């Protein structure tokens, strides 16, 4: 019987050489599923890395372009529904082009001489011929320069007001500096010159925010690299984490640019600086959680892909919950009536979303490709056990003495909280807004010493033409009003009365005068008077900030409670954790009051500071609650609440502390800017985050969890499991 050749080759393998040639002629069988899976394991991460390289290349120019869409005018900060905003809108009807005033103040304490008078007249003519390439034509700014005005009371100072076109607002800082150089040429001995007014202030703000991108970026990079080198002792891992944060920042900048360009959101200098710090800090936090879990799983799995699969699945829920909480908390700022806060919410939310996206896509992809090499020279080996270290010992102390630990930490927090009533946030005068005395502030002080302080920034009262005189007469009788003028021009049935105040327009005394003006003017029948101007804007900002505090804080707390309840499947734990972040926030403000009043000697704080500090501290602080308690719950499902709490603390203590230090350090970089509000924000967030990570999250919460026991998971089934 003839046997098929292929059958014989199987019966007597290797016996017939013909069989081999016939077999080799057949098509190659498809690779087994395991081989295809292995290829996909590195192809997919490689494609993700390439995709992010493309995104980074496309989006990187937009970080530099953000300055082209910045809006730092008064309208960017005014409350949308305030009386000052309504007046600001009405005043646009009276001027086709709103000018930017540059106030040049000359002073001779011994008194101006006749020669000084001749110099000042010649100087006014020279300034009228001032021109720069930024100014249209070569004819200078003739017709935009006021006559020389000397101080009548003491004859020790003189002022020249220069009106710059509104169209040059983006370049006003550089123009103001050139104008000052022209004004200072051949200055007589014994005479000083100061540039102030809106143009001078813009020049100061330009100096503050002009290099914010480069300075903050390099400081933050240095901080992140240094901390990561200390934690992981790897030269490669900091680069991986920084790449993740860098891609998040460029992607967020591109999205913010286009949203601002389309007038969907508004961007100001404060939001831009916070965006950079927040993105790099949050991206590093998220990266630390994933990297820590990946290193842990590499000790349990031979395959780097299996280790990342387990790590990614374990981290995706807390990362999404954490970022989602922060995003929703930041979007609660949309409830603010202050335009500056309303714009900050979506800008920062875009940054957090970008940080989460890179942490869940680019970072795990690159870590998978690098494998254990990412941790070189201290590569985690399969089968080894990481030493418990300091957090294992901390967990041991908390486990043995939970009542003592909880009691001591509670006393520390209450001691910090005791200083809370001393926290001042009634608003800063412009002269107190910088940590060092700027040119415009010195000019304002000299001006106020010789002229009515409010002369350069009058309070504007809009009324009906027939009532203008009655409005002016009522204003003259208000204490704190130095002079009143009725503008003869009538537009659209409206007329303006200008009241010059005695005090600094940004001072509390001036705001009290405006409050009294409003009371008097609103009481005039048929006048329908509205009181606005810069002082009224300061007053409205303060009042609106107080209202926002009462609205936004409850909204953020409700968001946090809901997210924690869904994540932990519990009602008791979310209440405990939310109370802990609230106490941590109050304690931080208490310490802030102590430091601001007695160490830095700040005059006051911005009215919005407590609310912004709350949003950042509570929304970001909840991250560490989530990182800790999701791991505690995971371990409690296996070993019970007590062991789960101690295991969760020992394995997450390092990463939570590291994340807190990174975030505190990145926000601390804001303190390098010479603005009091940003220095205060930097201190509150940095100190609050460290207090939260080192005391509240690491000691108080685990101690309370141990004392409550399994009931902390009520009403889930876990509350009825192992103790």
C-alpha positions in Angstrom: 0.0 0.0 0.0 1.3 3.4 -0.9 1.7 5.7 2.0 1.5 9.4 1.5 4.9 11.0 1.7 3.9 13.4 4.4 2.6 10.6 6.5 5.9 8.7 6.3 7.8 11.7 7.3 5.8 11.8 10.5 6.2 8.1 11.0 9.9 8.0 10.4 11.1 11.6 10.8 14.2 12.7 8.9 14.3 9.5 6.8 13.3 10.9 3.4 15.2 14.0 2.2 12.4 14.6 -0.4 10.0 15.2 2.3 12.0 18.1 3.6 12.1 19.8 0.2 8.3 19.4 -0.2 7.6 20.8 3.3 9.8 23.8 2.7 7.9 24.6 -0.4 4.7 25.0 1.6 3.7 28.5 2.9 5.0 29.4 6.3 2.4 28.9 9.0 1.2 32.1 10.8 3.1 33.0 14.0 1.5 31.6 17.1 -0.6 34.0 19.1 2.1 34.4 21.7 4.5 35.8 19.1 1.9 38.3 17.8 1.1 39.4 21.3 4.8 40.0 22.0 5.1 42.2 18.9 2.0 44.2 19.9 3.5 44.6 23.3 6.3 46.8 22.0 4.6 48.2 18.9 1.7 49.8 20.7 4.0 51.6 23.3 6.3 52.7 20.4 3.4 54.2 18.5 2.2 56.0 21.6 5.7 57.5 22.2 5.9 58.5 18.5 2.4 60.1 18.7 3.4 62.2 21.7 6.7 63.3 20.0 4.6 64.6 17.1 2.1 66.3 19.5 5.0 67.8 21.3 6.6 69.1 18.1 3.3 70.7 17.0 2.3 72.2 20.3 5.7 73.4 21.7 5.6 76.8 19.9 2.3 77.7 21.6 3.8 78.0 25.1 5.6 81.1 23.8 2.6 82.3 22.0 0.5 82.5 25.1 1.8 86.0 25.8 0.1 87.1 22.5 -3.4 86.3 23.9 -2.9 87.6 27.5 -5.4 90.1 28.8 -4.2 92.0 31.9 -6.5 95.0 31.6 -8.8 96.0 34.4 -11.8 94.4 32.6 -10.0 91.0 33.0 -10.3 91.3 36.8 -13.5 93.2 37.4 -16.6 91.4 38.7 -19.0 90.9 35.8 -22.1 92.2 37.5 -20.6 94.9 39.7 -21.4 98.6 39.5 -17.8 99.4 38.6 -18.1 97.1 35.6 -21.3 98.7 34.4 -19.6 102.2 34.6 -16.5 100.8 32.8 -18.7 99.6 30.0 -20.7 102.9 29.8 -17.4 105.0 29.8 -16.5 103.4 26.4 -19.2 105.5 24.8 -17.4 108.7 25.8 -14.1 107.9 24.2 -13.3 106.5 20.8 -9.8 105.4 21.8 -9.2 105.0 25.5 -5.7 106.3 26.3 -3.1 104.9 28.6 -1.7 107.5 30.9 2.0 107.8 31.6 2.5 110.2 34.6 5.9 111.8 34.8 6.5 113.3 38.3 9.5 115.7 38.8 10.4 116.6 42.4 12.8 119.1 44.0 12.4 119.0 47.9 14.0 122.4 48.2 11.4 123.9 45.9 11.2 124.4 42.1 13.3 127.3 40.7 12.5 129.5 37.7 15.3 127.6 35.8 13.4 124.4 36.7 10.3 125.9 35.2 12.1 126.6 31.9 13.6 123.1 31.9 10.1 121.5 32.4 8.6 123.6 29.6 11.3 122.5 27.2 11.0 118.9 28.4 7.3 118.9 27.7 8.0 120.0 24.1 10.7 117.3 23.8 8.3 114.7 25.1 5.7 115.8 22.5 8.3 114.9 19.8 9.1 111.5 21.4 8.7 108.6 19.0 9.6 105.0 18.8 9.3 102.5 15.9 6.2 101.2 17.8 4.5 104.6 17.4 2.8 105.5 14.2 4.8 107.9 12.0 7.8 110.0 13.0 5.9 113.0 14.4 6.0 111.9 18.0 3.0 112.2 20.2 2.2 115.9 19.9 -1.3 116.7 21.2 -1.0 113.9 23.7 1.1 115.7 26.2 -0.5 117.8 29.0 0.9 121.2 30.1 3.3 121.2 33.0 1.3 121.2 36.3 3.1 122.3 39.5 2.0 121.6 43.0 0.3 124.7 44.3 0.7 124.0 48.0 4.5 123.6 48.2 5.9 124.2 44.7 8.2 121.2 45.2 6.9 119.0 42.4 5.5 119.1 38.8 3.7 116.6 36.6 3.5 116.0 32.9 0.8 113.5 31.7 1.4 111.6 28.4 -1.5 109.8 26.8 -0.5 106.7 24.9 -2.9 105.0 22.4 -4.9 102.0 23.7 -3.7 100.1 20.5 -0.2 100.1 22.0 -1.2 98.4 25.3 0.7 95.2 24.5 3.9 97.3 24.0 3.3 99.9 26.6 6.0 98.6 29.0 8.8 99.1 26.4 7.4 102.4 25.3 7.1 103.7 28.8 10.8 102.8 29.4 11.8 104.8 26.3 9.6 107.7 27.4 11.3 107.8 30.8 14.8 107.9 29.1 13.7 110.9 27.1 12.2 112.6 30.1 15.4 112.1 32.1 17.8 113.6 29.6 19.8 116.6 31.1 17.9 116.3 34.5 19.1 119.2 36.7 21.1 118.3 39.8 18.9 117.9 42.9 15.8 117.1 40.8 14.4 113.5 40.6 12.1 111.9 38.1 9.6 109.1 38.5 7.4 107.4 36.0 4.0 106.2 37.3 0.4 106.1 36.2 -1.1 103.3 34.2 1.8 103.1 31.8 4.3 103.0 34.7 2.3 100.2 36.4 2.2 98.3 33.1 5.9 98.5 32.8 6.3 97.1 36.4 3.9 94.2 35.6 5.8 93.6 32.3 9.0 93.3 34.3 7.4 90.8 36.7 5.7 88.6 34.1 8.0 89.2 31.2 10.4 86.3 32.1 7.9 84.2 34.0 8.0 81.4 31.5 11.7 80.9 31.4 12.4 81.5 35.1 9.6 79.3 36.4 10.3 76.6 33.9 14.0 76.2 34.8 13.4 76.5 38.5 10.7 73.8 38.4 12.9 71.5 36.2 15.8 71.9 38.6 13.5 71.1 41.6 11.9 68.0 39.9 15.2 66.6 38.8 16.8 67.1 42.2 14.0 65.5 44.1 13.6 62.5 41.7 17.4 61.9 41.8 17.2 61.7 45.6 14.2 59.4 45.5 15.2 56.9 42.8 18.9 57.6 42.4 18.5 57.1 38.7 19.8 59.6 36.0 17.3 58.3 33.5 14.0 58.4 35.4 13.9 62.2 36.0 14.2 62.7 32.2 11.3 60.3 31.7 9.1 62.1 34.2 10.1 65.6 32.9 9.3 64.5 29.3 5.8 63.5 30.5 5.3 66.8 32.3 6.8 68.7 29.3 4.4 67.1 26.8 1.5 67.9 29.2 2.5 71.5 29.4 2.9 72.1 25.7 -0.3 70.3 24.9 -2.2 72.3 27.6 -0.6 75.5 26.3 -1.8 74.8 22.7 -5.4 74.1 23.9 -5.5 77.2 26.1 -4.1 79.3 23.2 -6.8 78.2 20.8 -9.6 78.5 23.4 -8.4 82.0 24.3 -8.0 83.0 20.7 -11.6 81.9 20.1 -12.8 83.9 23.1 -14.0 80.8 24.9 -11.8 81.6 27.9 -9.7 84.5 29.1 -6.0 84.2 30.0 -4.1 86.7 32.3 -0.6 86.7 33.6 -1.5 85.1 36.9 -3.3 82.2 35.2 -0.4 81.7 32.9 2.1 81.4 35.7 -0.1 79.1 37.7 -0.8 76.9 34.6 2.9 76.1 34.2 3.5 75.4 37.9 0.3 73.3 38.3 0.9 71.2 35.2 4.5 70.3 36.0 3.6 69.6 39.6 0.5 67.5 38.9 2.2 65.6 36.1 5.1 64.7 38.4 2.7 63.7 41.1 0.8 61.3 38.8 4.1 60.0 37.4 5.4 59.2 40.9 2.3 57.1 41.7 2.7 55.1 38.5 6.5 54.8 38.7 6.3 53.6 42.3 3.7 50.9 41.6 5.7 49.8 38.5 8.9 49.4 40.5 6.9 47.4 43.0 5.4 45.1 40.4 8.8 44.6 38.6 9.8 42.8 41.8 6.9 40.4 41.4 6.9 39.8 37.6 9.6 38.6 35.2 7.9 40.4 32.3 8.0 44.2 32.2 4.8 44.2 30.2 3.0 42.2 32.9 4.3 44.5 35.5 3.1 47.6 33.7 -0.3 46.0 33.0 -0.9 45.3 36.7 0.5 48.8 37.6 -1.6 50.6 35.1 -4.8 48.9 36.1 -4.1 49.6 39.8 -3.3 53.2 39.2 -5.9 54.2 36.6 -8.8 54.4 39.0 -7.1 56.6 41.6 -5.4 58.8 39.0 -8.7 59.4 37.1 -10.5 60.0 40.4 -7.8 62.3 41.6 -7.6 64.3 38.4 -11.3 64.4 38.0 -11.8 65.8 41.5 -9.2 68.5 40.8 -10.7 69.4 37.5 -14.3 69.6 38.8 -13.0 71.5 41.8 -11.2 74.0 39.5 -14.3 74.3 37.3 -16.2 75.4 40.4 -14.3 78.7 39.9 -16.8 79.3 37.1 -19.2 80.1 39.9 -17.0 83.1 40.8 -18.2 86.5 39.9 -14.6 87.7 39.5 -13.4 87.5 35.9 -9.9 86.7 37.0 -11.0 83.7 39.1 -13.6 82.6 36.5 -10.8 82.5 33.8 -8.4 80.6 36.0 -10.7 77.6 36.5 -10.9 76.3 33.0 -7.2 77.2 32.2 -6.0 75.1 35.2 -8.5 72.4 34.4 -7.1 72.0 30.9 -3.6 71.7 32.5 -4.7 68.9 34.9 -6.5 67.0 32.0 -3.3 67.2 30.0 -1.2 65.9 32.9 -3.6 63.0 33.4 -3.5 62.1 29.7 0.3 61.9 29.5 0.5 60.0 32.8 -1.8 57.3 31.4 -0.4 57.1 27.8 3.0 58.5 27.2 4.6 57.6 30.6 3.6 53.9 30.7 4.5 53.5 27.1 8.0 54.8 27.6 8.4 52.9 30.9 7.4 49.7 29.1 10.0 50.2 26.4 12.7 51.0 28.9 11.7 48.3 31.4 14.1 47.8 34.3 16.6 50.1 32.6 14.5 53.1 33.6 15.7 52.6 37.2 19.4 52.1 36.3 21.7 51.6 38.1 19.4 50.2 40.9 17.2 48.0 38.8 14.4 46.1 40.7 14.9 42.4 40.3 12.1 39.8 40.2 11.7 38.0 43.5 13.4 40.6 45.6 11.5 42.5 48.4 11.9 46.2 48.8 13.0 47.2 52.3 10.3 48.7 54.4 12.4 51.8 55.2 11.2 54.7 57.2 7.5 54.3 56.2 7.4 50.8 57.4 8.6 52.1 60.8 6.1 54.9 60.7 3.3 52.4 60.0 4.5 50.4 62.9 4.4 53.4 65.3 0.9 54.3 64.0 -0.3 50.7 64.4 1.0 50.4 68.0 -0.1 53.9 69.3 -3.0 55.1 67.0 -4.6 57.1 69.8 -1.4 58.9 70.8 -0.5 59.6 67.1 -4.0 60.9 66.4 -4.1 63.0 69.5 -0.7 64.6 69.0 -1.4 65.5 65.4 -4.8 66.9 66.3 -3.1 69.2 68.9 -0.6 70.4 66.3 -3.3 71.2 63.8 -5.4 73.0 66.4 -2.4 75.0 67.5 -1.9 76.1 63.9 -5.6 76.8 63.5 -5.6 79.1 66.5 -4.0 81.9 64.5 -6.7 81.8 61.8 -8.6 84.9 63.1 -5.4 87.0 62.5 -5.5 86.2 58.7 -6.1 89.5 56.8 -7.5 89.6 53.3 -9.1 93.0 53.0 -7.1 93.9 49.8 -3.7 95.3 49.0 -3.0 98.9 48.0 -1.0 99.1 44.8 2.0 100.4 46.8 1.9 97.2 48.9 1.5 94.8 45.9 5.2 94.2 45.2 7.8 92.8 47.5 10.1 95.5 46.5 9.5 99.2 45.8 9.1 99.6 42.0 9.5 102.8 39.9 5.8 103.3 39.7 5.2 102.9 43.4 8.0 105.5 44.2 6.3 107.8 41.7 2.9 107.3 43.3 4.4 108.2 46.8 6.0 111.3 45.5 2.8 112.3 43.6 0.6 111.8 46.7 3.0 113.9 48.8 2.4 117.0 46.6 -1.0 116.4 44.8 -4.3 114.9 45.8 -3.6 111.2 45.7 -6.7 110.4 43.6 -6.0 113.0 40.9 -4.6 110.6 38.4 -7.5 108.2 38.9 -10.8 110.0 39.4 -14.0 108.3 40.5 -16.5 108.4 37.7 -20.2 109.0 38.3 -22.5 108.4 35.4 -26.0 110.0 35.5 -28.6 111.7 33.4 -27.7 115.2 32.0 -30.4 117.0 34.0 -29.2 115.5 37.3 -25.4 116.1 36.8 -25.3 119.2 38.9 -27.2 117.7 41.8 -24.9 114.7 41.7 -21.8 116.9 41.7 -23.2 119.0 44.7 -23.9 115.8 46.6 -20.3 114.5 45.9 -18.7 117.7 47.2 -20.2 117.1 50.6 -18.8 113.7 51.0 -15.7 113.6 53.3 -12.6 112.3 51.4 -13.5 114.1 48.1 -11.0 116.7 47.1 -12.5 118.0 43.9 -15.5 117.5 41.6 -15.8 118.3 37.9 -18.8 118.0 35.6 -17.9 116.8 32.1 -19.9 118.9 29.7 -20.2 116.2 27.0 -23.4 114.3 26.8 -23.5 110.9 25.0 -26.6 108.7 24.6 -28.4 110.6 27.3 -25.6 110.2 29.8 -23.2 112.6 31.5 -20.1 112.0 33.6 -19.2 113.7 36.9 -15.6 113.1 38.0 -14.7 113.1 41.8 -11.0 113.4 42.8 -10.4 111.6 46.1 -8.0 112.7 48.8 -6.5 109.2 49.5 -4.7 106.6 47.4 -7.3 105.2 45.0 -6.4 101.6 46.1 -6.6 102.3 49.9 -9.3 101.2 52.3 -9.9 104.9 53.1 -10.6 105.6 49.4 -12.9 102.6 49.2 -14.8 103.9 52.2 -15.3 107.2 50.5 -16.6 105.5 47.4 -19.0 103.4 49.5 -20.3 106.7 51.0 -20.5 108.3 47.6 -22.7 105.4 46.4 -25.0 105.7 49.4 -25.4 109.5 48.7 -25.8 109.3 44.9 -28.1 106.3 44.9 -30.5 108.3 47.2 -31.0 111.2 44.7 -34.4 110.6 43.0 -34.3 110.3 39.3 -30.5 110.4 39.0 -30.0 106.7 38.5 -26.3 107.4 39.3 -23.7 104.7 39.0 -20.3 105.1 40.7 -17.3 103.6 39.1 -13.6 104.0 38.5 -10.5 102.2 39.8 -11.3 102.7 43.5 -14.9 101.4 43.0 -13.4 98.4 41.2 -11.2 97.6 44.2 -14.2 97.8 46.5 -16.3 95.6 44.2 -13.5 93.0 43.9 -13.4 92.8 47.7 -17.1 92.4 48.1 -17.3 89.9 45.3 -14.5 87.8 46.8 -16.4 87.5 50.0 -19.4 86.3 48.2 -17.4 83.8 46.1 -15.9 82.4 49.3 -19.4 81.5 50.5 -20.4 79.9 47.2 -17.4 78.1 45.9 -16.1 76.4 49.1 -19.4 74.5 49.7 -19.4 73.5 46.0 -15.9 72.1 46.1 -16.6 70.2 49.3 -19.7 68.6 47.8 -17.7 67.6 44.7 -15.0 66.0 46.9 -17.6 64.1 49.0 -19.3 62.7 46.0 -16.1 61.6 44.2 -14.8 59.9 47.4 -18.1 58.2 48.1 -18.1 56.7 44.5 -14.4 55.7 44.7 -14.4 54.2 48.1 -18.0 52.8 48.1 -18.4 54.3 51.6 -20.0 57.2 53.4 -18.0 57.3 56.6 -14.5 57.5 55.0 -15.4 60.4 52.6 -16.7 62.5 55.5 -13.6 61.8 57.6 -11.2 62.6 54.6 -13.1 65.8 53.7 -13.0 67.0 57.3 -9.3 66.3 57.4 -8.5 68.5 54.3 -10.7 71.2 55.7 -8.8 71.2 59.0 -5.5 71.1 57.1 -6.6 74.2 55.1 -7.7 76.2 58.2 -4.4 75.3 59.9 -2.5 76.5 56.9 -4.2 79.8 56.9 -3.4 80.1 60.6 0.3 79.6 60.0 0.0 81.9 57.0 -1.4 84.7 59.2 1.5 84.2 61.6 4.2 84.3 58.9 2.6 87.1 56.7 2.0 89.4 59.7 5.2 88.8 61.8 7.8 87.4 59.4 7.3 89.0 56.0 5.4 92.0 57.4 2.9 92.1 54.5 0.3 94.8 54.9 -2.6 92.6 53.8 -3.7 90.0 51.3 -5.8 89.9 48.1 -9.5 89.2 48.9 -9.4 86.2 46.6 -6.4 84.6 48.2 -8.4 82.5 50.8 -10.7 81.1 48.1 -7.9 80.3 45.6 -5.8 78.7 48.4 -8.8 76.6 49.4 -9.4 75.4 45.8 -5.7 74.5 45.3 -5.1 73.0 48.7 -8.3 71.0 49.0 -8.5 69.9 45.4 -4.8 68.9 45.3 -4.8 67.7 48.9 -7.5 65.2 48.1 -5.1 63.6 45.7 -3.1 62.2 48.6 -6.3 61.0 50.3 -7.2 59.1 47.1 -3.7 57.7 46.7 -3.7 56.5 50.3 -7.2 55.2 50.8 -7.6 53.4 47.4 -4.5 51.4 48.3 -5.8 50.9 51.9 -9.1 49.6 50.5 -7.3 47.3 48.0 -5.2 45.8 50.8 -8.2 45.7 53.3 -10.1 43.5 50.8 -7.4 40.9 51.3 -6.2 41.3 54.8 -8.8 43.3 56.7 -8.9 47.0 57.6 -6.1 47.0 60.2 -3.5 45.3 58.1 -4.7 47.0 55.0 -4.3 50.4 56.6 -0.7 49.6 57.8 0.2 48.1 54.4 -1.3 51.0 52.5 0.6 53.5 54.6 3.9 51.7 54.3 3.8 51.3 50.5 2.3 54.7 49.7 4.0 56.8 52.3 7.1 57.3 50.2 5.3 58.2 47.0 2.8 60.5 48.8 5.6 62.4 50.6 7.6 62.6 47.4 4.6 63.9 45.4 3.9 66.5 48.1 7.5 67.7 48.2 7.5 68.0 44.4 4.2 69.9 44.3 5.3 72.2 47.3 8.6 72.9 45.6 7.1 73.7 42.2 4.5 76.1 43.7 7.2 77.5 45.9 8.9 78.7 42.7 6.2 81.3 42.4 7.8 83.0 45.5 10.6 84.1 43.2 8.3 86.6 41.6 8.3 90.0 43.3 4.5 90.2 43.8 3.0 89.8 47.3 -0.1 87.9 46.1 2.0 85.3 44.3 4.5 85.0 47.2 1.5 84.4 49.6 0.0 81.9 47.2 3.3 80.1 47.0 3.7 79.9 50.7 0.1 78.7 51.5 0.1 76.0 48.9 3.6 74.8 49.6 3.2 74.8 53.4 -0.3 73.4 53.1 0.7 70.5 50.9 3.6 69.6 53.2 1.3 69.8 56.2 -1.1 67.5 54.4 1.4 64.9 53.3 3.6 64.8 56.4 1.0 65.2 59.1 -2.5 64.7 58.0 -2.2 62.0 55.4 0.7 60.1 56.9 -0.3 60.2 60.6 -3.8 61.6 61.4 -5.8 59.7 58.7 -4.3 56.3 59.3 -4.6 56.7 63.1 -8.3 57.6 62.8 -8.9 54.8 60.4 -7.4 52.3 62.8 -9.5 53.6 65.7 -12.7 53.5 63.6 -11.9 50.1 62.2 -13.9 48.4 59.5 -16.9 50.7 60.1 -15.0 53.3 58.1 -16.2 51.4 55.0 -19.9 51.6 55.9 -22.2 50.8 54.3 -20.2 48.6 51.9 -19.8 44.9 52.5 -16.2 45.6 53.5 -17.5 47.1 56.8 -18.7 43.7 57.8 -15.5 41.8 56.8 -12.3 41.3 58.7 -11.5 43.9 61.4 
